[in-house]
Amino acid sequence: MANTDHKSERESKFNEFLKKIKPMDDRLLVEPVIEDLKTISGIVLPDSHNKERPQKGRVLAVGPGKMMENGQRNSMTVKVGDTVLYSKYGPTEVKIEGKEIFFVEEASVLAIVG
């Protein structure tokens, strides 16, 4: 029970952090989506099978857009709540309240998933 309380407290602190953070320029704050890997025969492979950095995530926060030379901001295509696919080497990893999140430049986003 104490572990559940600790987890909900961490979740609460993380949600408070999200209310206060605003990414700069054309950056996004993305929570990686870790999907279970299945073989063709339906066997679920454990997390430890794939140690590569995730390339799919849910957008938690969006910056105001990149500043152009004329002083105007380029509007962002991606919005909070979108699920995106991004370049493997594009994100900067940060740990907040025990959660791994990524800062990703909009140019590193390959696609918005349906």
A tleap script that builds the chain and sets N, CA, C and O, in Angstrom:
source leaprc.protein.ff14SB
mol = sequence {
  NMET ALA ASN THR ASP HIE LYS SER GLU ARG
  GLU SER LYS PHE ASN GLU PHE LEU LYS LYS
  ILE LYS PRO MET ASP ASP ARG LEU LEU VAL
  GLU PRO VAL ILE GLU ASP LEU LYS THR ILE
  SER GLY ILE VAL LEU PRO ASP SER HIE ASN
  LYS GLU ARG PRO GLN LYS GLY ARG VAL LEU
  ALA VAL GLY PRO GLY LYS MET MET GLU ASN
  GLY GLN ARG ASN SER MET THR VAL LYS VAL
  GLY ASP THR VAL LEU TYR SER LYS TYR GLY
  PRO THR GLU VAL LYS ILE GLU GLY LYS GLU
  ILE PHE PHE VAL GLU GLU ALA SER VAL LEU
  ALA ILE VAL CGLY
}
set mol.1.N position { 0.828 -1.194 0.000 }
set mol.1.CA position { 0.000 0.000 0.000 }
set mol.1.C position { 0.869 1.252 0.000 }
set mol.1.O position { 0.558 2.216 -0.700 }
set mol.2.N position { 1.950 1.253 0.774 }
set mol.2.CA position { 2.835 2.411 0.846 }
set mol.2.C position { 3.457 2.700 -0.511 }
set mol.2.O position { 3.654 3.858 -0.877 }
set mol.3.N position { 3.764 1.644 -1.258 }
set mol.3.CA position { 4.341 1.814 -2.587 }
set mol.3.C position { 3.351 2.514 -3.519 }
set mol.3.O position { 3.749 3.352 -4.327 }
set mol.4.N position { 2.066 2.175 -3.412 }
set mol.4.CA position { 1.029 2.801 -4.220 }
set mol.4.C position { 0.900 4.279 -3.862 }
set mol.4.O position { 0.746 5.124 -4.745 }
set mol.5.N position { 0.965 4.595 -2.552 }
set mol.5.CA position { 0.901 5.987 -2.108 }
set mol.5.C position { 2.081 6.779 -2.643 }
set mol.5.O position { 1.924 7.912 -3.096 }
set mol.6.N position { 3.279 6.170 -2.589 }
set mol.6.CA position { 4.484 6.835 -3.091 }
set mol.6.C position { 4.374 7.093 -4.589 }
set mol.6.O position { 4.770 8.147 -5.087 }
set mol.7.N position { 3.824 6.101 -5.299 }
set mol.7.CA position { 3.667 6.241 -6.748 }
set mol.7.C position { 2.673 7.349 -7.083 }
set mol.7.O position { 2.926 8.141 -7.990 }
set mol.8.N position { 1.551 7.424 -6.374 }
set mol.8.CA position { 0.566 8.468 -6.649 }
set mol.8.C position { 1.098 9.843 -6.264 }
set mol.8.O position { 0.759 10.842 -6.899 }
set mol.9.N position { 1.935 9.898 -5.218 }
set mol.9.CA position { 2.559 11.175 -4.838 }
set mol.9.C position { 3.515 11.641 -5.930 }
set mol.9.O position { 3.537 12.821 -6.280 }
set mol.10.N position { 4.309 10.706 -6.470 }
set mol.10.CA position { 5.216 11.033 -7.570 }
set mol.10.C position { 4.443 11.498 -8.796 }
set mol.10.O position { 4.833 12.455 -9.465 }
set mol.11.N position { 3.338 10.807 -9.085 }
set mol.11.CA position { 2.483 11.170 -10.222 }
set mol.11.C position { 1.919 12.574 -10.039 }
set mol.11.O position { 1.859 13.356 -10.988 }
set mol.12.N position { 1.513 12.886 -8.830 }
set mol.12.CA position { 0.978 14.211 -8.510 }
set mol.12.C position { 2.041 15.293 -8.699 }
set mol.12.O position { 1.766 16.345 -9.275 }
set mol.13.N position { 3.258 15.028 -8.211 }
set mol.13.CA position { 4.359 15.984 -8.384 }
set mol.13.C position { 4.693 16.164 -9.862 }
set mol.13.O position { 4.982 17.274 -10.310 }
set mol.14.N position { 4.652 15.073 -10.609 }
set mol.14.CA position { 4.940 15.143 -12.041 }
set mol.14.C position { 3.877 16.000 -12.739 }
set mol.14.O position { 4.216 16.823 -13.589 }
set mol.15.N position { 2.605 15.818 -12.394 }
set mol.15.CA position { 1.529 16.609 -12.997 }
set mol.15.C position { 1.661 18.086 -12.643 }
set mol.15.O position { 1.358 18.948 -13.469 }
set mol.16.N position { 2.110 18.390 -11.423 }
set mol.16.CA position { 2.365 19.786 -11.031 }
set mol.16.C position { 3.498 20.366 -11.869 }
set mol.16.O position { 3.437 21.518 -12.299 }
set mol.17.N position { 4.535 19.556 -12.100 }
set mol.17.CA position { 5.656 19.977 -12.944 }
set mol.17.C position { 5.166 20.318 -14.351 }
set mol.17.O position { 5.591 21.316 -14.932 }
set mol.18.N position { 4.276 19.492 -14.897 }
set mol.18.CA position { 3.762 19.721 -16.251 }
set mol.18.C position { 2.999 21.035 -16.364 }
set mol.18.O position { 3.020 21.674 -17.416 }
set mol.19.N position { 2.333 21.440 -15.301 }
set mol.19.CA position { 1.584 22.701 -15.318 }
set mol.19.C position { 2.514 23.910 -15.375 }
set mol.19.O position { 2.118 24.978 -15.844 }
set mol.20.N position { 3.741 23.746 -14.903 }
set mol.20.CA position { 4.676 24.857 -14.795 }
set mol.20.C position { 5.657 24.959 -15.957 }
set mol.20.O position { 6.283 26.004 -16.137 }
set mol.21.N position { 5.806 23.908 -16.741 }
set mol.21.CA position { 6.848 23.902 -17.766 }
set mol.21.C position { 6.310 24.350 -19.116 }
set mol.21.O position { 5.196 23.998 -19.504 }
set mol.22.N position { 7.113 25.126 -19.821 }
set mol.22.CA position { 6.779 25.569 -21.174 }
set mol.22.C position { 8.044 25.416 -22.015 }
set mol.22.O position { 8.996 26.175 -21.830 }
set mol.23.N position { 8.074 24.461 -22.926 }
set mol.23.CA position { 9.259 24.289 -23.771 }
set mol.23.C position { 9.563 25.550 -24.579 }
set mol.23.O position { 8.657 26.312 -24.916 }
set mol.24.N position { 10.819 25.758 -24.882 }
set mol.24.CA position { 11.265 26.921 -25.647 }
set mol.24.C position { 11.099 26.673 -27.144 }
set mol.24.O position { 11.224 25.547 -27.624 }
set mol.25.N position { 10.818 27.750 -27.862 }
set mol.25.CA position { 10.775 27.778 -29.326 }
set mol.25.C position { 9.988 26.601 -29.913 }
set mol.25.O position { 8.807 26.432 -29.610 }
set mol.26.N position { 10.642 25.790 -30.751 }
set mol.26.CA position { 9.945 24.707 -31.455 }
set mol.26.C position { 10.152 23.355 -30.780 }
set mol.26.O position { 10.165 22.321 -31.448 }
set mol.27.N position { 10.311 23.361 -29.471 }
set mol.27.CA position { 10.520 22.103 -28.748 }
set mol.27.C position { 9.212 21.564 -28.174 }
set mol.27.O position { 8.285 22.310 -27.861 }
set mol.28.N position { 9.178 20.251 -28.051 }
set mol.28.CA position { 8.036 19.537 -27.487 }
set mol.28.C position { 8.530 18.756 -26.283 }
set mol.28.O position { 9.689 18.342 -26.241 }
set mol.29.N position { 7.670 18.555 -25.314 }
set mol.29.CA position { 7.957 17.657 -24.205 }
set mol.29.C position { 7.161 16.389 -24.477 }
set mol.29.O position { 5.935 16.426 -24.578 }
set mol.30.N position { 7.860 15.274 -24.594 }
set mol.30.CA position { 7.235 14.018 -25.021 }
set mol.30.C position { 7.475 12.929 -23.991 }
set mol.30.O position { 8.596 12.734 -23.520 }
set mol.31.N position { 6.394 12.215 -23.645 }
set mol.31.CA position { 6.499 11.045 -22.784 }
set mol.31.C position { 6.576 9.823 -23.695 }
set mol.31.O position { 5.645 9.568 -24.459 }
set mol.32.N position { 7.669 9.065 -23.627 }
set mol.32.CA position { 7.800 7.915 -24.518 }
set mol.32.C position { 6.720 6.864 -24.269 }
set mol.32.O position { 6.302 6.635 -23.134 }
set mol.33.N position { 6.285 6.240 -25.344 }
set mol.33.CA position { 5.328 5.141 -25.278 }
set mol.33.C position { 6.116 3.863 -25.497 }
set mol.33.O position { 6.698 3.651 -26.561 }
set mol.34.N position { 6.128 3.017 -24.482 }
set mol.34.CA position { 6.829 1.734 -24.575 }
set mol.34.C position { 5.786 0.671 -24.897 }
set mol.34.O position { 4.849 0.444 -24.131 }
set mol.35.N position { 5.963 0.039 -26.022 }
set mol.35.CA position { 5.004 -0.981 -26.439 }
set mol.35.C position { 5.604 -2.360 -26.237 }
set mol.35.O position { 6.800 -2.570 -26.444 }
set mol.36.N position { 4.753 -3.302 -25.828 }
set mol.36.CA position { 5.197 -4.691 -25.727 }
set mol.36.C position { 5.505 -5.206 -27.121 }
set mol.36.O position { 4.759 -4.966 -28.071 }
set mol.37.N position { 6.602 -5.906 -27.223 }
set mol.37.CA position { 6.966 -6.516 -28.495 }
set mol.37.C position { 6.434 -7.940 -28.532 }
set mol.37.O position { 6.583 -8.694 -27.571 }
set mol.38.N position { 5.816 -8.298 -29.644 }
set mol.38.CA position { 5.307 -9.663 -29.806 }
set mol.38.C position { 5.949 -10.289 -31.029 }
set mol.38.O position { 6.175 -9.635 -32.047 }
set mol.39.N position { 6.232 -11.563 -30.898 }
set mol.39.CA position { 6.717 -12.313 -32.054 }
set mol.39.C position { 5.515 -12.644 -32.936 }
set mol.39.O position { 4.373 -12.450 -32.517 }
set mol.40.N position { 5.749 -13.126 -34.115 }
set mol.40.CA position { 4.672 -13.500 -35.033 }
set mol.40.C position { 3.757 -14.540 -34.403 }
set mol.40.O position { 2.553 -14.547 -34.658 }
set mol.41.N position { 4.330 -15.424 -33.575 }
set mol.41.CA position { 3.523 -16.475 -32.944 }
set mol.41.C position { 2.776 -15.983 -31.706 }
set mol.41.O position { 2.031 -16.750 -31.096 }
set mol.42.N position { 2.966 -14.696 -31.319 }
set mol.42.CA position { 2.209 -14.137 -30.206 }
set mol.42.C position { 2.913 -14.126 -28.864 }
set mol.42.O position { 2.299 -13.792 -27.851 }
set mol.43.N position { 4.186 -14.483 -28.836 }
set mol.43.CA position { 4.936 -14.471 -27.582 }
set mol.43.C position { 5.331 -13.023 -27.267 }
set mol.43.O position { 5.925 -12.340 -28.102 }
set mol.44.N position { 4.998 -12.562 -26.056 }
set mol.44.CA position { 5.347 -11.203 -25.641 }
set mol.44.C position { 6.777 -11.199 -25.127 }
set mol.44.O position { 7.124 -11.962 -24.225 }
set mol.45.N position { 7.606 -10.334 -25.707 }
set mol.45.CA position { 9.000 -10.220 -25.288 }
set mol.45.C position { 9.103 -9.169 -24.179 }
set mol.45.O position { 8.416 -8.149 -24.243 }
set mol.46.N position { 9.937 -9.391 -23.177 }
set mol.46.CA position { 10.068 -8.446 -22.066 }
set mol.46.C position { 10.755 -7.145 -22.484 }
set mol.46.O position { 11.390 -7.071 -23.537 }
set mol.47.N position { 10.613 -6.105 -21.623 }
set mol.47.CA position { 11.255 -4.809 -21.846 }
set mol.47.C position { 12.736 -4.954 -22.147 }
set mol.47.O position { 13.273 -4.273 -23.021 }
set mol.48.N position { 13.386 -5.840 -21.422 }
set mol.48.CA position { 14.832 -5.978 -21.532 }
set mol.48.C position { 15.272 -6.463 -22.908 }
set mol.48.O position { 16.449 -6.366 -23.257 }
set mol.49.N position { 14.329 -6.984 -23.688 }
set mol.49.CA position { 14.680 -7.466 -25.025 }
set mol.49.C position { 15.125 -6.312 -25.926 }
set mol.49.O position { 16.078 -6.454 -26.692 }
set mol.50.N position { 14.445 -5.186 -25.837 }
set mol.50.CA position { 14.750 -4.060 -26.709 }
set mol.50.C position { 15.250 -2.893 -25.875 }
set mol.50.O position { 14.454 -2.193 -25.249 }
set mol.51.N position { 16.547 -2.677 -25.861 }
set mol.51.CA position { 17.148 -1.624 -25.051 }
set mol.51.C position { 17.293 -0.309 -25.831 }
set mol.51.O position { 17.846 0.660 -25.311 }
set mol.52.N position { 16.809 -0.272 -27.049 }
set mol.52.CA position { 16.926 0.954 -27.826 }
set mol.52.C position { 15.964 2.009 -27.312 }
set mol.52.O position { 14.926 1.696 -26.729 }
set mol.53.N position { 16.323 3.251 -27.537 }
set mol.53.CA position { 15.508 4.388 -27.133 }
set mol.53.C position { 14.187 4.364 -27.904 }
set mol.53.O position { 14.182 4.129 -29.112 }
set mol.54.N position { 13.070 4.603 -27.217 }
set mol.54.CA position { 11.774 4.623 -27.915 }
set mol.54.C position { 11.725 5.740 -28.946 }
set mol.54.O position { 12.413 6.753 -28.815 }
set mol.55.N position { 10.909 5.546 -29.969 }
set mol.55.CA position { 10.766 6.549 -31.021 }
set mol.55.C position { 9.320 6.981 -31.179 }
set mol.55.O position { 8.961 7.631 -32.161 }
set mol.56.N position { 8.497 6.622 -30.216 }
set mol.56.CA position { 7.090 6.982 -30.246 }
set mol.56.C position { 6.729 7.562 -28.891 }
set mol.56.O position { 7.155 7.046 -27.858 }
set mol.57.N position { 5.945 8.634 -28.891 }
set mol.57.CA position { 5.589 9.225 -27.616 }
set mol.57.C position { 4.361 10.106 -27.690 }
set mol.57.O position { 3.871 10.448 -28.766 }
set mol.58.N position { 3.874 10.467 -26.496 }
set mol.58.CA position { 2.701 11.330 -26.359 }
set mol.58.C position { 3.186 12.722 -25.986 }
set mol.58.O position { 3.984 12.874 -25.062 }
set mol.59.N position { 2.712 13.739 -26.696 }
set mol.59.CA position { 3.133 15.119 -26.474 }
set mol.59.C position { 2.458 15.659 -25.211 }
set mol.59.O position { 1.232 15.649 -25.098 }
set mol.60.N position { 3.280 16.133 -24.258 }
set mol.60.CA position { 2.791 16.656 -22.984 }
set mol.60.C position { 2.754 18.187 -22.958 }
set mol.60.O position { 1.908 18.774 -22.284 }
set mol.61.N position { 3.667 18.833 -23.687 }
set mol.61.CA position { 3.737 20.297 -23.730 }
set mol.61.C position { 4.379 20.715 -25.047 }
set mol.61.O position { 5.180 19.979 -25.623 }
set mol.62.N position { 4.014 21.913 -25.515 }
set mol.62.CA position { 4.485 22.416 -26.801 }
set mol.62.C position { 4.971 23.845 -26.623 }
set mol.62.O position { 4.323 24.651 -25.954 }
set mol.63.N position { 6.123 24.159 -27.231 }
set mol.63.CA position { 6.643 25.520 -27.197 }
set mol.63.C position { 5.841 26.430 -28.120 }
set mol.63.O position { 4.953 25.961 -28.832 }
set mol.64.N position { 6.146 27.730 -28.115 }
set mol.64.CA position { 5.388 28.702 -28.908 }
set mol.64.C position { 5.700 28.679 -30.406 }
set mol.64.O position { 4.969 29.287 -31.188 }
set mol.65.N position { 6.748 28.006 -30.814 }
set mol.65.CA position { 7.136 27.965 -32.224 }
set mol.65.C position { 8.474 28.659 -32.421 }
set mol.65.O position { 8.878 29.494 -31.612 }
set mol.66.N position { 9.145 28.311 -33.490 }
set mol.66.CA position { 10.473 28.861 -33.773 }
set mol.66.C position { 10.363 30.313 -34.224 }
set mol.66.O position { 9.485 30.672 -35.009 }
set mol.67.N position { 11.275 31.143 -33.710 }
set mol.67.CA position { 11.326 32.543 -34.095 }
set mol.67.C position { 12.009 32.649 -35.462 }
set mol.67.O position { 13.123 32.163 -35.655 }
set mol.68.N position { 11.320 33.291 -36.397 }
set mol.68.CA position { 11.885 33.471 -37.736 }
set mol.68.C position { 12.668 34.783 -37.787 }
set mol.68.O position { 12.573 35.604 -36.875 }
set mol.69.N position { 13.438 34.972 -38.854 }
set mol.69.CA position { 14.275 36.165 -38.996 }
set mol.69.C position { 13.462 37.458 -39.000 }
set mol.69.O position { 13.968 38.502 -38.590 }
set mol.70.N position { 12.212 37.403 -39.456 }
set mol.70.CA position { 11.382 38.609 -39.528 }
set mol.70.C position { 10.722 38.950 -38.187 }
set mol.70.O position { 9.943 39.899 -38.106 }
set mol.71.N position { 11.030 38.182 -37.137 }
set mol.71.CA position { 10.486 38.444 -35.810 }
set mol.71.C position { 9.164 37.750 -35.523 }
set mol.71.O position { 8.660 37.832 -34.403 }
set mol.72.N position { 8.597 37.075 -36.501 }
set mol.72.CA position { 7.356 36.325 -36.313 }
set mol.72.C position { 7.686 34.905 -35.860 }
set mol.72.O position { 8.773 34.391 -36.126 }
set mol.73.N position { 6.741 34.286 -35.179 }
set mol.73.CA position { 6.917 32.892 -34.768 }
set mol.73.C position { 6.264 31.978 -35.786 }
set mol.73.O position { 5.152 32.236 -36.246 }
set mol.74.N position { 6.958 30.913 -36.132 }
set mol.74.CA position { 6.414 29.880 -36.998 }
set mol.74.C position { 5.479 29.027 -36.146 }
set mol.74.O position { 5.912 28.485 -35.129 }
set mol.75.N position { 4.223 28.892 -36.524 }
set mol.75.CA position { 3.272 28.149 -35.696 }
set mol.75.C position { 3.611 26.660 -35.672 }
set mol.75.O position { 4.152 26.111 -36.632 }
set mol.76.N position { 3.282 26.026 -34.556 }
set mol.76.CA position { 3.577 24.608 -34.364 }
set mol.76.C position { 2.491 23.756 -35.016 }
set mol.76.O position { 1.310 24.101 -34.972 }
set mol.77.N position { 2.897 22.652 -35.614 }
set mol.77.CA position { 1.976 21.708 -36.221 }
set mol.77.C position { 1.489 20.703 -35.183 }
set mol.77.O position { 0.333 20.281 -35.204 }
set mol.78.N position { 2.386 20.326 -34.276 }
set mol.78.CA position { 2.091 19.329 -33.252 }
set mol.78.C position { 1.419 20.014 -32.063 }
set mol.78.O position { 1.766 21.141 -31.709 }
set mol.79.N position { 0.448 19.319 -31.447 }
set mol.79.CA position { -0.235 19.888 -30.277 }
set mol.79.C position { -0.219 18.894 -29.118 }
set mol.79.O position { 0.052 17.707 -29.303 }
set mol.80.N position { -0.514 19.395 -27.928 }
set mol.80.CA position { -0.561 18.555 -26.735 }
set mol.80.C position { -1.583 17.440 -26.946 }
set mol.80.O position { -2.692 17.678 -27.426 }
set mol.81.N position { -1.192 16.225 -26.581 }
set mol.81.CA position { -2.070 15.063 -26.725 }
set mol.81.C position { -1.782 14.235 -27.964 }
set mol.81.O position { -2.179 13.072 -28.033 }
set mol.82.N position { -1.095 14.814 -28.948 }
set mol.82.CA position { -0.747 14.050 -30.157 }
set mol.82.C position { 0.220 12.922 -29.805 }
set mol.82.O position { 1.023 13.047 -28.880 }
set mol.83.N position { 0.138 11.835 -30.541 }
set mol.83.CA position { 1.132 10.773 -30.469 }
set mol.83.C position { 2.017 10.939 -31.681 }
set mol.83.O position { 1.522 11.021 -32.805 }
set mol.84.N position { 3.326 10.990 -31.468 }
set mol.84.CA position { 4.256 11.269 -32.551 }
set mol.84.C position { 5.329 10.194 -32.664 }
set mol.84.O position { 5.665 9.515 -31.694 }
set mol.85.N position { 5.851 10.064 -33.867 }
set mol.85.CA position { 7.041 9.261 -34.128 }
set mol.85.C position { 8.165 10.264 -34.352 }
set mol.85.O position { 8.001 11.226 -35.103 }
set mol.86.N position { 9.316 10.040 -33.700 }
set mol.86.CA position { 10.412 10.998 -33.813 }
set mol.86.C position { 11.721 10.280 -34.073 }
set mol.86.O position { 11.853 9.078 -33.844 }
set mol.87.N position { 12.677 11.041 -34.554 }
set mol.87.CA position { 13.992 10.519 -34.886 }
set mol.87.C position { 14.656 9.907 -33.652 }
set mol.87.O position { 14.555 10.451 -32.553 }
set mol.88.N position { 15.320 8.796 -33.837 }
set mol.88.CA position { 15.950 8.070 -32.732 }
set mol.88.C position { 16.964 8.933 -31.983 }
set mol.88.O position { 17.059 8.851 -30.758 }
set mol.89.N position { 17.716 9.752 -32.701 }
set mol.89.CA position { 18.786 10.526 -32.068 }
set mol.89.C position { 18.404 11.993 -31.864 }
set mol.89.O position { 19.256 12.800 -31.491 }
set mol.90.N position { 17.147 12.350 -32.100 }
set mol.90.CA position { 16.704 13.723 -31.955 }
set mol.90.C position { 16.445 14.186 -30.537 }
set mol.90.O position { 16.747 15.339 -30.228 }
set mol.91.N position { 15.896 13.350 -29.644 }
set mol.91.CA position { 15.473 13.847 -28.332 }
set mol.91.C position { 16.599 14.004 -27.311 }
set mol.91.O position { 17.646 13.362 -27.395 }
set mol.92.N position { 16.339 14.886 -26.344 }
set mol.92.CA position { 17.193 15.046 -25.172 }
set mol.92.C position { 16.427 14.456 -24.000 }
set mol.92.O position { 15.308 14.879 -23.710 }
set mol.93.N position { 17.021 13.486 -23.330 }
set mol.93.CA position { 16.365 12.760 -22.240 }
set mol.93.C position { 16.521 13.497 -20.911 }
set mol.93.O position { 17.598 13.991 -20.579 }
set mol.94.N position { 15.413 13.562 -20.156 }
set mol.94.CA position { 15.411 14.177 -18.825 }
set mol.94.C position { 14.588 13.273 -17.908 }
set mol.94.O position { 13.580 12.710 -18.336 }
set mol.95.N position { 15.012 13.130 -16.642 }
set mol.95.CA position { 14.223 12.368 -15.666 }
set mol.95.C position { 13.615 13.342 -14.678 }
set mol.95.O position { 14.329 14.121 -14.046 }
set mol.96.N position { 12.298 13.304 -14.541 }
set mol.96.CA position { 11.558 14.150 -13.613 }
set mol.96.C position { 10.648 13.257 -12.783 }
set mol.96.O position { 9.840 12.506 -13.330 }
set mol.97.N position { 10.777 13.337 -11.462 }
set mol.97.CA position { 9.947 12.546 -10.550 }
set mol.97.C position { 9.921 11.064 -10.939 }
set mol.97.O position { 8.877 10.414 -10.875 }
set mol.98.N position { 11.073 10.547 -11.339 }
set mol.98.CA position { 11.195 9.137 -11.671 }
set mol.98.C position { 10.705 8.767 -13.064 }
set mol.98.O position { 10.772 7.599 -13.447 }
set mol.99.N position { 10.215 9.734 -13.828 }
set mol.99.CA position { 9.742 9.455 -15.186 }
set mol.99.C position { 10.753 9.942 -16.200 }
set mol.99.O position { 11.344 11.011 -16.043 }
set mol.100.N position { 10.945 9.157 -17.235 }
set mol.100.CA position { 11.822 9.537 -18.335 }
set mol.100.C position { 10.979 10.277 -19.365 }
set mol.100.O position { 9.998 9.739 -19.876 }
set mol.101.N position { 11.368 11.518 -19.667 }
set mol.101.CA position { 10.674 12.294 -20.695 }
set mol.101.C position { 11.712 12.860 -21.651 }
set mol.101.O position { 12.899 12.916 -21.329 }
set mol.102.N position { 11.264 13.276 -22.819 }
set mol.102.CA position { 12.171 13.782 -23.836 }
set mol.102.C position { 11.774 15.174 -24.286 }
set mol.102.O position { 10.589 15.490 -24.397 }
set mol.103.N position { 12.779 16.006 -24.543 }
set mol.103.CA position { 12.573 17.252 -25.261 }
set mol.103.C position { 12.946 16.959 -26.708 }
set mol.103.O position { 14.041 16.473 -26.988 }
set mol.104.N position { 12.034 17.257 -27.621 }
set mol.104.CA position { 12.222 16.949 -29.039 }
set mol.104.C position { 11.945 18.217 -29.841 }
set mol.104.O position { 10.933 18.880 -29.618 }
set mol.105.N position { 12.832 18.557 -30.769 }
set mol.105.CA position { 12.561 19.677 -31.668 }
set mol.105.C position { 11.515 19.215 -32.685 }
set mol.105.O position { 11.509 18.057 -33.103 }
set mol.106.N position { 10.642 20.130 -33.070 }
set mol.106.CA position { 9.573 19.755 -34.010 }
set mol.106.C position { 10.153 19.197 -35.314 }
set mol.106.O position { 9.532 18.341 -35.944 }
set mol.107.N position { 11.318 19.662 -35.721 }
set mol.107.CA position { 11.951 19.166 -36.949 }
set mol.107.C position { 12.338 17.685 -36.837 }
set mol.107.O position { 12.523 17.018 -37.855 }
set mol.108.N position { 12.462 17.166 -35.603 }
set mol.108.CA position { 12.796 15.751 -35.401 }
set mol.108.C position { 11.566 14.856 -35.411 }
set mol.108.O position { 11.690 13.632 -35.375 }
set mol.109.N position { 10.371 15.457 -35.461 }
set mol.109.CA position { 9.145 14.676 -35.527 }
set mol.109.C position { 8.965 14.189 -36.955 }
set mol.109.O position { 8.951 14.975 -37.903 }
set mol.110.N position { 8.828 12.886 -37.088 }
set mol.110.CA position { 8.677 12.272 -38.409 }
set mol.110.C position { 7.229 12.185 -38.835 }
set mol.110.O position { 6.921 12.304 -40.021 }
set mol.111.N position { 6.315 11.974 -37.861 }
set mol.111.CA position { 4.895 11.830 -38.183 }
set mol.111.C position { 4.049 11.970 -36.928 }
set mol.111.O position { 4.503 11.698 -35.816 }
set mol.112.N position { 2.824 12.394 -37.129 }
set mol.112.CA position { 1.806 12.373 -36.088 }
set mol.112.C position { 0.995 11.119 -36.347 }
set mol.112.O position { 0.534 10.894 -37.466 }
set mol.113.N position { 0.816 10.293 -35.310 }
set mol.113.CA position { 0.119 9.021 -35.464 }
set mol.113.C position { -1.355 9.238 -35.205 }
set mol.113.O position { -1.748 9.741 -34.152 }
set mol.114.N position { -2.173 8.852 -36.180 }
set mol.114.CA position { -3.574 8.970 -36.281 }
set mol.114.C position { -4.451 9.179 -35.175 }
set mol.114.O position { -5.665 9.270 -35.358 }
savepdb mol mol.pdb
quit
